[in-house]
Amino acid sequence: MNDNIILYAISLICIILLLIEWIFISHKKCSINAIVFVGYSFPLYYLMIYKGAGGAAFTWWFYLVLFTSIHVIILLIIPVGGIKKPPEN
């Protein structure tokens, strides 16, 4: 099994969560999260694919998995924070 499949799956999960956030939560929050996702993923994907000689590709792969996993966890926490508490009497 190719290790890149893990990375692609995590990135796809992140994109799906961004789409869910766009539809159900807020366009503004989703836009900010999408800019952050693109801001770290495109340069790291570029470095992994084109500048990964001599074992450096594993470093970029590790950073991508780490950052994307953290981003997915944050995207999973956002809906919980958006739930309003019932008014107290």
Protein Blocks (a to p, Z undefined) as FASTA:
>chain_A
ZZklmmmmmmmmmmmmmmmmmmmmomklmmmmmmmmmmmmmmmmmmmmmmmgghlmmmmm
mmmmmmmmmmmmmmmmmmmmmpccdddZZ
